[in-house]
């Protein structure tokens, strides 16, 4: 199957379904949760959260990107991993996007890191 088309696989041996190669709701959810910002900023021109997070990652520190309502009560390395995972989900080519299994593993690791450092 062409790597740029929607690719869906079912691993019958372990019973896990995962998607690689399709962007969609996940590319918005992780940055929305992490930053507390809406998926699309309503200004003169609409700006998608992935564009703004990508820019913020280049210009700011993680502590300045994470939802300010957390008041600094978060693990920076966990937040960075969540943002990196979110950005990986929107890689230009599907072959470079993580599977759902990998995303879940990364997010579990974020939680483990958080609890380890708390």
Residue, then its C-alpha position, 0 to 999 in steps of 0.5 A: x500500500x502507498x505510504x501516503x494513503x490511509x494505512x490501517x493494520x490489525x494485529x490479530x496475534x495480540x489483538x491490537x488495532x493501530x493506525x499509522x499514516x492518517x492524521x486526524x483528531x489525535x494531532x489536535x488533542x495532544x497539543x490542546x491538552x498540553x497547551x490548553x489552547x483551542x484547535x483553531x485560533x480565531x483571529x483575522x486568519x485561522x491558525x491551526x494548533x499544530x502551526x502555533x505549537x510548532x512555532x512555539x517549540x522553536x521560540x519558547x521554552x516548554x514551561x512557557x507552552x504548557x497550559x498556564x492553568x497548571x501553574x507550573x505543577x508538571x514535569x517538563x520532560x513529560x510535557x516535552x515528550x507529549x508535545x514531541x509525540x503530538x508533532x510526530x503524529x503530523x509528520x509530512x509523510x505517513x511512514x514517519x508518523x507513529x502508530x497508535x501503539x507507539x503513541x500510547x506507549x509514549x504517553x504512558x511513559x510521560x505519566x510514569x516520568x511524572x509520577x517518578x519526579x513528583 
